[in-house]
Amino acid sequence: METGEAGPPGRMGVSGRGLPRGVDGQMGQGPIHSSEGYAGAPGYPKSPPVTTPGVPLPTLVSFSAGLTQKPFPSDGGVVLFNKVLVNDGDVYNPNTGIFTAPYDGRYLITATLTPERDTYVE
């Protein structure tokens, strides 16, 4: 078993003074000393990005966009955001609303949908 660095100290617990005594249970393995810890999970293997010949690999890929216009500009499908705040790597096309992944890998995409009063998001 590998060991890691000690974590930060925990919060102080609540005193049991004045409360009824609990039932005695079985003894566990014993405490893990603050200087020891369990090793974390292994990281994902790093694979070289796959790119198109002649196209430089962006060092950072991220975009952030918002929709501030009313009514919603589409019946569904692709959302055309009218405010592009960040477009690192130039991988989001605001004219088409399409993000194109420049290389194989994992991408995290999140969205916050907020309906107007007395409406819903489907």
LUMGUPA-470599 format. One line per field, with one value per residue (C-alpha): x, y, z. Coordinates in steps of 0.5 Angstrom, whole numbers, plus 500, padded with zeros to 3 digits. Example, Ala and Ser with C-alpha at 12.3 -4.5 7.8 and 13.67 -1.06 7.14 Angstrom:
c1 [525/527]
c2 [491/498]
c3 [516/514]
This chain:
c1 [500/502/502/501/501/497/491/488/486/479/474/472/467/461/462/457/457/450/448/446/451/451/451/459/460/466/473/475/482/484/486/490/496/495/502/499/494/492/494/490/487/492/491/489/494/497/496/498/493/491/491/490/497/499/494/497/495/492/495/488/481/475/469/464/458/451/444/441/436/429/425/430/433/431/426/431/438/444/444/446/449/449/455/461/466/471/474/481/483/478/474/467/464/459/456/454/454/458/464/469/474/481/483/481/480/475/471/467/461/456/450/446/438/434/427/423/418/412/415/419/425/425]
c2 [500/507/513/520/527/528/532/538/537/536/540/540/535/537/535/529/531/531/526/519/514/510/502/500/497/493/496/498/497/503/510/512/517/524/523/517/517/512/513/517/513/513/519/518/516/522/521/525/530/528/534/536/537/544/546/548/545/550/550/552/550/553/558/561/564/567/568/575/576/575/571/564/564/557/552/547/544/548/554/561/565/572/574/570/572/567/563/560/556/559/552/555/558/564/564/557/555/549/547/543/539/540/533/527/527/529/535/538/542/545/549/553/554/559/560/566/567/562/558/552/549/543]
c3 [500/498/503/501/505/511/510/514/521/522/525/532/534/539/546/548/556/558/553/555/554/547/547/546/539/536/536/529/526/530/528/522/524/521/518/514/509/503/496/491/485/479/474/467/462/457/450/445/442/434/430/423/419/418/424/430/437/441/448/451/449/453/451/455/452/454/451/453/447/447/444/444/437/435/436/438/436/436/440/437/443/442/447/447/453/452/446/447/442/437/437/438/432/434/427/427/434/434/438/434/439/436/438/442/449/455/455/460/458/462/462/466/464/467/465/466/471/470/464/464/460/456]
